[in-house]
Amino acid sequence: MPELKGIPVVVAGPSAAGSTGPRPASGQKYVTPQGFTAIRDGIKATASAEPLVVGRKPPWLRAPMPAGARFESVKRTVREHRLATVCEEAKCPNIGECWNAGTATIMLMGAVCTRACRFCSVDTGNPRGWLDAEEPANVANTVALMGLKYVVLTSVNRDDLPDGGAAHYAACVRAIKERSPATAVEALTPDFQGVEADVATVVDSGLEVFAQNVETVERLTHPVRDPRAGYDRTIDVLAFAKRHRPAVLTKTSLMLGLGETDDEVVECMRDLREAQVDILTLGQYLRPTANHLPVARFVTPEQFAHLREVALGLGFLECVSGPMVRSSYRAERALERNNAGLG
């Protein structure tokens, strides 16, 4: 893929989803190729779900349809390497922009998450210990093939594994570093149930950036996030990672538009800075299906710009902030001090 050489790509591993049979409807159960049951898009369908209204987004949230030569090139690479992309699984609105720039977000440890957060459209189920033993080598080979300078690894939650998948995660980072020692690695990880030894396993693997998303303000943590996730737990994980290895940058993300107030966002920023979190991203929550939480408000670009200035004033090294921003958006540009090139 000559056109991808040197372009940062967000990489992870093979999909646990994707059957040769008919694609299940959103909210329906299906059986994965590995033989366990999962729910399409993460949340069960219910008769009481508020209908998904199409066409009511403000103009600044209109993304172009994905197309173009580079988009097709990245798509082919993803298919050839049996990779599950967050771009597709989480219905990211930036898929066209990012893939045409040679950037893709791909998950480790499959495409089925053990948790069911009410904002997220990744499939939910219990993989019952399934892992692809070839994934570390496969990921490292992909990174080397593309000649990447910066890679973000993300994953589903794997509460079915004794260490939450920490050892597997670390093995993927080490495999990349062995094949491509000059490649910088960012890991957007699960919370590993707050077990510090498991967090340390990943932080010690040779990465440059450790990320764990707080997702929303403290008041809205539940019902927005799965009951097994927690506001304090995420902040404690980030604080431990910084204490354990101060040279590693720490990063987190907030979705806006779920019913939070600006004051609550600023209070969350203060909590994160107290934990010495270095980088923050702020983006608009968009409802992926009728079974997920509705959007409470659309935050304007001007409000995002203001919140970025507040964050920088509180001491974050950078705050990438805008309606279409997601946690891995332009990750390799986060320290350019220019809002990752956004207007």
NUROMAR-613027 format. One record per atom (N, C-alpha, C, O): residue in three letters; y, z negated, x. Coordinates in steps of 0.02 Angstrom, whole numbers, plus 50000, padded with zeros to 5 digits. Atoms other than C-alpha are relative to their C-alpha. Example, Ala and Ser with C-alpha at 12.3 -4.5 7.8 and 13.67 -1.06 7.14 Angstrom:
2
ala499415000050045;ala497754961050615;ala500605000050045;ala500594996750097;ser499415000349958;ser499474964350684;ser500554996349961;ser501104995549986;
//
This chain:
343
met499415000050042;met500005000050000;met500635000050044;met500944994850050;pro499455000049953;pro501375005550122;pro500654997649968;pro501054994350001;glu499375001950031;glu502765002849995;glu500064992649990;glu500614990249974;leu499985007350009;leu502304984249984;leu500084996450066;leu500214990350065;lys500015003549936;lys502314980550170;lys500664996350011;lys501204999250005;gly499425004049986;gly503494966350212;gly500364997249940;gly500844993449948;ile499685002650061;ile503954962750031;ile499654993749978;ile499044993849972;pro500335006150020;pro503644944749978;pro499635000749934;pro499895003649886;val500414999850060;val502254943149849;val499744993149985;val499544989550031;val500255006450020;val501734927849751;val499275000849984;val499095004249936;val500714998350001;val499854927349774;val499564994049986;val499724988450005;ala500525005050009;ala498324917649717;ala499345003549992;ala499205008050031;gly500684997449998;gly496554921849663;gly499705002749936;gly500065003949888;pro500344996350052;pro495244929249546;pro500054996849931;pro500114990749925;ser499955002450069;ser495304927849357;ser499344997249975;ser498804999749990;ala500585002650035;ala494134917049257;ala499955002949930;ala499455002149896;ala499994996850066;ala494614926649101;ala499885007450008;ala499765009950063;gly500064992849997;gly494454944649056;gly499295002249990;gly498915003050038;ser500674997850016;ser492884950148968;ser500005007449985;ser500535010349973;thr500054993050018;thr492244967548936;thr500005001049925;thr500075006749902;gly500004999550073;gly492184963648750;gly500705000449972;gly501185000850010;pro499344999750032;pro493614964148623;pro500434994150021;pro500194988550028;arg499535005349981;arg495154954148674;arg500094995349941;arg500264997549886;pro499925004750056;pro495224938148569;pro500734999549978;pro501185000750018;ala499335000950026;ala496734935148459;ala500294993450027;ala499924988950045;ser499665006149976;ser498024922148512;ser499784994049958;ser499784994349897;gly500215006150034;gly497404904648470;gly499274999749983;gly499034994649958;gln500724999850015;gln495584909848452;gln499584998150060;gln499784999150117;lys500485001749947;lys494104903448551;lys499625006350021;lys499505010849982;tyr500424994749975;tyr493124915148662;tyr499584997250057;tyr499724991850082;val500435002149944;val491764913948795;val500185004350061;val500185010450057;thr499814996649938;thr492284918348973;thr499385003150033;thr498825001450015;pro500574997249964;pro491194928849089;pro499594994750037;pro499004995850052;gln500365005449966;gln490734912349175;gln499614995649952;gln499254991149973;gly500425003450049;gly489994905849012;gly500294993849968;gly499954990449930;phe499705005850035;phe491224892348958;phe500515002449948;phe500745008149951;thr499564998350056;thr492334892048803;thr500724998850018;thr500894993850051;ala499295000849989;ala494204894448811;ala500385002249938;ala500105005549894;ile499564998150056;ile495664896648690;ile500535004850027;ile500895003350074;arg499534995049978;arg496694912348708;arg500724997749990;arg500894995449936;asp499305002049999;asp498524908548750;asp500104992449996;asp500664990149988;gly499935007249988;gly498144889948764;gly500034995449941;gly499794989849946;ile499905004450058;ile498554883148591;ile499635002949940;ile499705008849925;lys500384997850058;lys497414884048438;lys500475002449945;lys501014999649934;ala499634997550057;ala498054894148291;ala499954995249942;ala499424992649928;thr499995004350059;thr498574883848140;thr500395003549944;thr500845007549957;ala499674997050058;ala499114888747965;ala500724997749994;ala501145001149964;ser499335002850006;ser500674877747982;ser500475002450054;ser501065000450055;ala499584997749945;ala501334886548137;ala500605003949973;ala500545008149929;glu499394996450020;glu503134892448118;glu499965007250024;glu499795008450082;pro500074993049980;pro503164911548119;pro500435001750061;pro500964998850071;leu499644997749942;leu503714920148278;leu500485005549978;leu500265010949957;val499504995350022;val505344929048238;val500195004650058;val500375002350112;val499864995049948;val505614945048337;val500715002849991;val500935003849935;gly499364996650004;gly507314952348380;gly500604995549993;gly501154998049978;arg499435004550008;arg508414936848377;arg500254997250066;arg500664992650067;lys499775002349936;lys508664934548563;lys500695002750015;lys500865008349994;pro499344997449981;pro510434935948632;pro499945005750051;pro499415006450082;pro500054994049958;pro510844951648733;pro499834998650073;pro499535002850106;trp500145001449929;trp510724942948904;trp499264998550013;trp499074997450071;leu500715001349991;leu508864939948873;leu499575006249989;leu498965005749982;arg500384993950011;arg508364958048850;arg499765002650068;arg500165004350111;ala500304997449938;ala507164963548987;ala499745007049988;ala499475008449935;pro500264993250008;pro506714981849016;pro499245000149997;pro498914995750025;met500734999250003;met504954987848978;met499745001350071;met500045005150109;pro500274998949932;pro503864986949135;pro499765007150010;pro499365009749971;ala500214993149983;ala503665004049215;ala500235001450071;ala500604997550100;gly499794998049934;gly503885012949379;gly499435000350050;gly498904997350039;ala500524998949950;ala502905017849535;ala499774993450031;ala499174992350040;arg500205006249967;arg502945000749617;arg499654995349950;arg499184991849969;phe500345003950051;phe502474992149454;phe499275002149996;phe498824997949995;glu500684997550004;glu500935003149444;glu499614998550064;glu499014997250062;ser500335001549937;ser500555000149629;ser499774992850003;ser499204991350022;val500195007050001;val500574981249611;val499454998849949;val498984995149962;lys500525000750052;lys499554982649451;lys499325002050027;lys498824998750015;arg500634997849971;arg498224992549544;arg499734994950051;arg499134993550052;thr500215004949950;thr498184979849686;thr499714993849967;thr499194991249989;val500255005850037;val497974965549563;val499305001349972;val498874997049976;arg500654998350029;arg496524974449478;arg499465000650055;arg498914998050047;glu500494998849947;glu495664979749640;glu499754993550032;glu499184993150053;his500185006349968;his495674961949708;his499794994649951;his499734988749970;arg500245004750051;arg495114953749545;arg500464993949995;arg500224988349993;leu499525005550000;leu496704943349538;leu500284998849930;leu500395003549892;ala499695001850064;ala497394933949387;ala500744998750013;ala500914994550054;thr499295000949988;thr499284935149377;thr500334995649947;thr500194996349888;val499595003950046;val500444922349302;val500475004649961;val500635003349903;cys499574995150033;cys501554937149263;cys499715002249933;cys500075002649883;glu500334997750061;glu500284943049135;glu499784994149956;glu499914994049896;glu500285005650039;glu499444926649083;glu500544996049966;glu500444993749909;ala499465004050028;ala501094917649053;ala500545004349966;ala501065001749946;lys499544995450035;lys501954933048978;lys500714999650028;lys501194999249990;cys499355000649969;cys503384932249103;cys500445006049985;cys500215011749992;pro499564994450017;pro504884942849049;pro500235004050061;pro500495009550054;asn499774996649939;asn505244947449231;asn499475004550031;asn499565006950087;ile500554996449970;ile503604956649258;ile500215006950025;ile499995009050079;gly499794993449978;gly504434973749267;gly500434999750062;gly500325003450110;glu499555000749943;glu505824968249385;glu499624998050063;glu499715001050116;cys500345002649941;cys504684958449500;cys499485004850027;cys499445005850088;trp500534995549976;trp503234970649508;trp500305006350029;trp500025009150076;asn499684994249970;asn504414985049541;asn500324998450067;asn500455002850107;ala499775002249934;ala505084974749687;ala499424998250046;ala499534995850101;gly500585001649960;gly503304972549750;gly499824992649999;gly499504990150045;thr500125007250006;thr503204954449690;thr499544998749940;thr499655001449886;ala500445002050055;ala501804946949585;ala499824992750007;ala499784990150063;thr500195007150000;thr501334929249536;thr499284999549977;thr499115001449921;ile500725000050013;ile499464926149543;ile499714993050008;ile499924989350052;met500255006950001;met498444910549507;met499364999050040;met498935003450043;leu500625002349970;leu497144901449609;leu499554996749947;leu499804994449895;met500495003950039;met495574894149530;met499925002649929;met499754998849884;gly500134997050064;gly495474906249385;gly500605000249954;gly501154998249973;ala499464999250049;ala496514909649229;ala499914995549939;ala500234996749888;val500115004750055;val495874895449118;val500194993050022;val499914990450070;cys499735006549982;cys496814878849124;cys499674994649958;cys499504995749900;thr500295005550038;thr496084862049074;thr500504996549955;thr500324992349914;arg499485003250041;arg497744857048995;arg500285005049950;arg500195011149957;ala499734995750053;ala498634863648841;ala500724998049987;ala500884994949936;cys499295001350010;cys500504862048865;cys500275004649946;cys500065010449941;arg499804996450060;arg501434867848710;arg500545005250012;arg500815008149965;phe499544994749982;phe502604879448804;phe499645005850035;phe499945011150044;cys500344995649953;cys501284888648906;cys499465004149965;cys499085001649924;ser500484995650031;ser500224903648857;ser499405001650044;ser499035006450030;val500614999249961;val498904902148992;val499414997349959;val499484992249926;asp500595002150039;asp497164900748914;asp499784992950020;asp499854990850077;thr500225006949989;thr496454883148895;thr499254999449988;thr498975002549943;gly500715001150008;gly494664877348917;gly499764995150053;gly500164992050088;asn500315004349949;asn493464867549026;asn499545004250044;asn498985005750024;pro500414995649956;pro492834878149173;pro499374996650027;pro498955000050058;arg500615003649982;arg491524864549208;arg499815001050074;arg499235002250091;gly500134999849928;gly491724865249396;gly499975006950031;gly499875007550091;trp500044993249973;trp491744884249413;trp500565001250051;trp501144999650038;leu499534997849949;leu492594890449572;leu499715006250034;leu499115007050038;asp500214994249962;asp492534906749667;asp500024998250074;asp500574997550103;ala500035002049929;ala491954902149843;ala500315005150046;ala500515003550102;glu499724994649959;glu492584918849907;glu500765000549994;glu501085004550029;glu499294999350013;glu494354915949845;glu500444998950061;glu500895003050072;pro499565000849942;pro495134908950006;pro500015006250044;pro500545008550065;ala500034993949959;ala494524924050106;ala500325005949964;ala500665010049995;asn499724994550039;asn495004935949966;asn500764999850000;asn501095005050008;val499275000850000;val496774929049956;val500285001750069;val500785005350074;ala499774998749933;ala496984929350145;ala499985007450017;ala500435010150049;asn500054992949988;asn496374947250153;asn500545003949964;asn500825008749991;thr499484996650038;thr497584952450017;thr500684999250033;thr501065004050038;val499365001449966;val499064944250107;val500055004250063;val500575007250077;ala500004996149938;ala498574952650271;ala500075007549985;ala500445011050019;leu499974992950018;leu498334969550186;leu500715002149983;leu500935007550003;met499334998350021;met500074969050112;met500544998450052;met501125000250043;gly499525001749949;gly500904962350269;gly500564995449976;gly501144996549993;leu499505004250032;leu501784948550175;leu500334995150048;leu500014992650095;lys499635004849960;lys503124937350251;lys500074993349964;lys500174988149996;tyr499925006150041;tyr503214924650109;tyr499545000549940;tyr499555005449904;val500505000050054;val501854920049985;val500064993549960;val500114988149988;val500045005950044;val501854908249835;val499314999949969;val499105004749937;leu500645001250033;leu500184901349779;leu500114995349941;leu500424990149949;thr499985004550057;thr500074894049605;thr499304999449971;thr498845002749995;ser500675000850028;ser498624888549497;ser500034996849931;ser500544994149910;val500115003850061;val497994881949333;val499854992750019;val499714991350077;asn500255006849990;asn497634863349313;asn499245000149997;asn498955003549955;arg500735000350000;arg495824859349354;arg499784992750000;arg499514990150049;asp500215007050007;asp495504841749289;asp499254999249999;asp499004993650002;asp500735000349999;asp493654846149284;asp499724999050070;asp499134997350078;leu500215000849930;leu493584845249475;leu500194993050024;leu500724990550007;pro499865006949977;pro493484828149563;pro500674999250034;pro500994994050027;asp499365000549965;asp495014831949670;asp500535004649969;asp501055005950000;gly499534995650033;gly495884843349545;gly500075006850033;gly500525010750017;gly499974993749965;gly495524857949660;gly500404999850064;gly500545005050093;ala499575000649941;ala496544851149806;ala499695002950063;ala500025006550101;ala500334997449940;ala495264855349940;ala499965007649998;ala500065010950050;his500034992750007;his495064873049872;his500705003050012;his500765008150046;tyr499314997849991;tyr496954875049866;tyr500175000250074;tyr500445005150100;ala499855000449928;ala497124869250046;ala499625005150040;ala499885007950088;ala500404995049965;ala495724880850101;ala500335006949994;ala500305010850041;cys499654993650009;cys496704895550029;cys500615000450046;cys500735005650077;val499425000149955;val498274890450124;val499785001050072;val500075005150108;arg500234999549930;arg497324888250287;arg499735007150015;arg499845009750070;ala500274993349989;ala496444905050265;ala500585005050011;ala500535009450053;ile499424995649991;ile498134913650246;ile500314999050069;ile500465003850104;lys499695001549935;lys498834904850399;lys499585002450058;lys499855004550110;glu500444997649947;glu497314909450503;glu500075007650009;glu500085010150065;arg499954992749997;arg497464927950459;arg500715002350013;arg500825007250049;ser499304997949997;ser499364928850447;ser500444994050018;ser500804991449975;pro499655006249981;pro500134914450547;pro500755000249990;pro501064994949985;ala499284999550008;ala501904921050527;ala500214999849926;ala500814999549911;thr499844999950072;thr501794921050336;thr500174992949976;thr499784988349987;ala499825006450029;ala502724906850251;ala499664999349932;ala499595004149895;val500385001250062;val501774898750106;val500354994749958;val500524989349982;glu499775004850050;glu502444890149951;glu499444998849952;glu499115003549930;ala500535001750047;ala501224880949838;ala500304996649939;ala500594991249943;leu499815002950064;leu501634877849655;leu499374997249969;leu498965000949942;thr500655003150012;thr500274865349615;thr499964996149935;thr500474994849903;pro500095005150053;pro499534854549477;pro500234993250026;pro500434992650084;asp499805006749977;asp499934835949483;asp499434996150031;asp499534990550055;phe500595003349972;phe498164831649542;phe499914992849973;phe499674988450008;gln500055006550034;gln498234817149417;gln500354994450038;gln500194988550030;gly499615004949962;gly499444808549535;gly499644996850058;gly499894992150088;val500395002949945;val498104804949666;val500325002250066;val500305008150084;glu499624998349941;glu499094804149828;glu499575003250054;glu499815007650090;ala500444997149949;ala497604808149940;ala499905007549987;ala499875011450034;asp500094992950017;asp497364824649846;asp500655003950012;asp500635009650034;val499364996849985;val499214828749856;val500075001150075;val500285006450097;ala499954999549927;ala499154825250043;ala499555005650027;ala499735008950076;thr500444994649977;thr497684837250062;thr500365006749998;thr500285010750044;val499634993650006;val498794851550002;val500615000050046;val500745005050080;val499395000449959;val500394845750089;val499845000850074;val500255003550112;asp500204999649929;asp499444844650255;asp499675006650019;asp499455007450076;ser500384993949988;ser498704862150240;ser500385005250041;ser500095010350061;gly499614995349960;gly500114870750335;gly500535003849962;gly500825008549989;leu499504996550041;leu501274876150194;leu500714998150019;leu500824993150054;glu499295001349987;glu503164876850203;glu500354996849940;glu500824992949949;val499675002650060;val503624872750021;val499464997449952;val498965000749939;phe500455003050049;phe502744860949899;phe500374999349935;phe500904996149932;ala499675000250065;ala503174862949715;ala499554997249946;ala498954998549945;gln500345002550060;gln502674853749557;gln500524999549945;gln501044996249955;asn499484999250050;asn503604857249396;asn500054994149951;asn499554992149921;val499885005250049;val504384843349292;val500065002949930;val499964999449881;glu499984995950060;glu504634856649156;glu500564998549951;glu500915003149930;thr499485001750049;thr505814847049040;thr500254992950014;thr500014989550058;val499715006649990;val506854831249025;val499524994649977;val499034996049942;glu500465005450013;glu506044814249008;glu499844999149926;glu499264998349908;arg500105001250072;arg506294812448819;arg499535005149969;arg499175003549922;leu500394994650031;leu505434829048783;leu499345001450035;leu498995006150018;thr500614998749962;thr503994827648905;thr499405000649954;thr498975005049963;his500504999450052;his502854824548758;his500375000649933;his500754996049915;pro500594995750001;pro502534834948654;pro500035006450042;pro499575010450037;val499964993749963;val503124848848773;val499415000950047;val499105006250050;arg500544999649952;arg501824844848906;arg499364996849973;arg499394992849926;asp500645003050018;asp499994840448890;asp500034992550010;asp500374990150055;pro499995007249993;pro499684821748865;pro499814997450069;pro500014991950088;arg500215002249933;arg498884820849038;arg500555001050052;arg500504998450107;ala499434999049954;ala500514826649119;ala500514994649986;ala500504991449934;gly499505005250010;gly501984815049142;gly500625001250042;gly500595003750098;tyr499354999449966;tyr503824814949191;tyr500004996050064;tyr500144998650118;asp500005004349941;asp503654800149308;asp499465002250050;asp499565001850111;arg500544997949954;arg502004806749378;arg500235005950043;arg500125005950104;thr499774994349961;thr502774823349429;thr500514998050053;thr500475000150110;ile499495002249952;ile504274814949510;ile499684995850056;ile499884996450114;asp500355004049949;asp503124802649599;asp499615004550049;asp499605003150109;val500374995349957;val502054817149665;val500485003350049;val500345003950108;leu499504996849957;leu503614825949731;leu500274995150052;leu500374996950110;ala499745005049953;ala504274809949809;ala499494998450054;ala499674997850113;phe500525001349950;phe502604806449894;phe499955005750050;phe499895004650110;ala500064994249955;ala502504824149963;ala500564999950052;ala500435001550110;lys499435000249953;lys504234822050042;lys499924994350050;lys500064995250110;arg500115005649954;arg503824804950115;arg499445001650049;arg499495000150109;his500604998849959;his502144810850179;his500145005150055;his499905004350111;arg499854994949950;arg502814826250268;arg500725002449988;arg500835007449954;pro499294998750015;pro504734826450270;pro500225007150016;pro500705009649985;ala499794993249982;ala504844843750351;ala499845005149946;ala500135010549945;val500184995550054;val504034851750198;val500534999749945;val500724994249923;leu499524999850055;leu505294857350067;leu499654998649934;leu499095000849924;thr500285001450066;thr504994850949891;thr500425003549947;thr501025004449954;lys499684995750049;lys505394860649734;lys499724998649930;lys499144996749923;thr500225000950069;thr505314859049544;thr500405004549954;thr500895007749975;ser499684995450048;ser505824868349386;ser500084996749932;ser499674992649911;leu499865002350069;leu506584864549216;leu500105006049955;leu500445010849973;met499854995250052;met506524875149059;met500534997149954;met500504991249937;leu499485002250046;leu508064874048948;leu499915003649934;leu499665009149930;gly500054997050066;gly508144877248762;gly499464996949957;gly499284999649905;leu500535003450038;leu506814864948703;leu500274994249958;leu499894990849925;gly499705005450039;gly508044852748624;gly500344994850043;gly500584989850017;glu499685004649954;glu508734844048778;glu500765000649995;glu501025005649970;thr499284999649994;thr510574840048802;thr500185001150074;thr499784999750118;asp499784999149931;asp511584844448957;asp500014993450037;asp499854993250097;asp499995006649967;asp511784825848993;asp499294998150022;asp499214995250076;glu500695001549981;glu509884823948994;glu499785004350059;glu499405001950102;val500164995849943;val509734838649113;val500294997150064;val499954996850116;val499685002949941;val510964830649233;val499654993550020;val499564992250079;glu500375006149984;glu510044813949220;glu499345001650035;glu499154998250082;cys500614997849967;cys508434822949265;cys500145002250071;cys499775000650117;met499814997949933;met509314830949413;met500094993950046;met499874993950103;arg499905006049960;arg509814813649473;arg499334996850018;arg499244994550075;asp500665002849986;asp508024807449458;asp499655004050054;asp499325001250098;leu500324995749950;leu507424822349559;leu500324999250069;leu499974999150120;arg499675001049935;arg508724819849695;arg499824993250030;arg499774992550090;glu500215006649975;glu508234801449706;glu499325000650034;glu499174996950080;ala500654998649969;ala506494808149747;ala500055004950058;ala499555007150086;gln499864995549944;gln507304819449879;gln499735007049990;gln499545010450038;val500204993150013;val506814835649793;val500545004650026;val501135003550016;asp499534995649965;asp507614850049889;asp500255005849957;asp500845007549959;ile499834993850035;ile507584865149772;ile499834999249926;ile499314996549908;leu500095000450073;leu507784866349582;leu500105007049971;leu500555010649992;thr499884993950038;thr507584881249466;thr500104998249927;thr499774993749900;leu499855001050071;leu508294881949289;leu499955006749965;leu500245011649987;gly500084993850038;gly507794895049160;gly499954998649926;gly499854992949905;gln500045000550073;gln507764898448973;gln499274999949977;gln498885004249998;tyr500664999950032;tyr506204893548876;tyr499985005649948;tyr500435006349908;leu500134994950050;leu505514908148776;leu499324998849970;leu498824998050005;arg500615001650036;arg504194905148645;arg499495005750007;arg499625011349985;pro500474994549988;pro502634915048693;pro499615002349939;pro499485008349932;thr500374998150061;thr501694914648526;thr500234995449943;thr500584990549954;ala499835004150059;ala501884907648350;ala499694993150003;ala499904988649967;asn500335006549995;asn500734893248401;asn500354995350048;asn500154989550053;his499645004049951;his501944886948534;his500644997249971;his500854999049916;leu499395003150023;leu503524876648520;leu500555005149988;leu500625009950027;pro499444995450012;pro505034885548444;pro500574998850049;pro500624993450078;val499405000749959;val506634888548542;val500524996249960;val500674997949903;ala499495004050034;ala507944875448499;ala500705002850011;ala501135002049967;arg499344997049986;arg509424884448581;arg499925005150056;arg499475004850097;phe499954995349946;phe509864899048691;phe500594998050044;phe501164997850021;val499485002349954;val510824893248844;val500345006150030;val500015010850052;thr499634994249977;thr512194905148898;thr500005000550077;thr499894995550111;pro499954999449927;pro512364912249074;pro500544995650029;pro500474993050085;glu499465004449976;glu513984902449090;glu499774992850006;glu499954989350053;gln500275006849997;gln513084886149051;gln499524999250059;gln499524994150093;phe500445000249943;phe511744890249179;phe500404999750066;phe500214996050111;ala499585000149940;ala513104893649309;ala500304993250011;ala500344990750067;his499705006749995;his513924877049270;his499484994950024;his499624990850068;leu500525004849980;leu512284867349285;leu499805001050073;leu499624996250107;arg500144998849929;arg511954875749453;arg500514996450044;arg500334993350094;glu499485003349960;glu513614869349519;glu499914992549999;glu500024989150049;val500145007250004;val513194851849456;val499434998150047;val499474993250083;ala500585001449957;ala511504852649545;ala500195000350074;ala499984995950112;leu499804999649930;leu512284858349708;leu500444994050019;leu500404991550075;gly499595005949988;gly513554844249692;gly499594993750010;gly499814989150044;leu500445005849993;leu512114831849678;leu499595000350064;leu499264995450082;gly500324999749935;gly511404838049843;gly499395004450006;gly499075004450059;phe500554995249993;phe510054850949804;phe500195005350051;phe500765007550053;leu499864994749952;leu509914863649945;leu500165006549964;leu500585010449987;glu499864994350043;glu509884877049810;glu499754998649930;glu499264995049920;cys500225000250070;cys509764878249621;cys500035007249975;cys500585009849963;val500034993350028;val509184895249559;val500034999449924;val499574996749894;ser499865001650070;ser509884895449383;ser500235006249962;ser500715009549981;gly499824994350042;gly509944908849249;gly499515000749943;gly498964998149946;pro500434999550060;pro509224913649079;pro499305002750015;pro498825000449985;met500644996949988;met507814924249152;met499624997050060;met499094999450079;val500325003249942;val507394912749299;val499364996549980;val499344993149929;arg500625003850006;arg505614906249314;arg499884996550067;arg500214998150116;ser500075004349941;ser504954893849442;ser499875003750064;ser500075001450118;ser500144996149940;ser504354907249563;ser500465006050008;ser500355010250051;tyr499554994249999;tyr505784919449531;tyr500375000550067;tyr500734995950086;arg499674998849936;arg506394926749697;arg499934994050046;arg500404992050079;ala500125006249963;ala505604911749783;ala500195000650073;ala500434995950103;glu499864999149929;glu505814919149956;glu500755000050016;glu500944999650074;arg499284999649990;arg507704920149930;arg500364993549982;arg500974993349982;ala499705006150028;ala507984902249869;ala500484996650046;ala500924992950023;leu499555003649954;leu508854896250027;leu500565004450026;leu500885002750077;glu499444995849980;glu510114910450040;glu500674997449975;glu501195000149992;arg499395003250026;arg511364899349947;arg500425004849958;arg501035004449957;asn499644995250042;asn511814913549828;asn499685000949931;asn499735006249901;asn500364999850064;asn510804909449670;asn499495005649999;asn499405009149949;ala500524995049991;ala509434920949735;ala500245007149983;ala499855011349961;gly499734993350010;gly510594935849718;gly500205001449928;gly500425007049913;leu499804998950069;leu510924933549532;leu500765000449994;leu501124997550034;gly499294999550011;gly512624937949464;gly500294993549974;gly500904993149961;
//
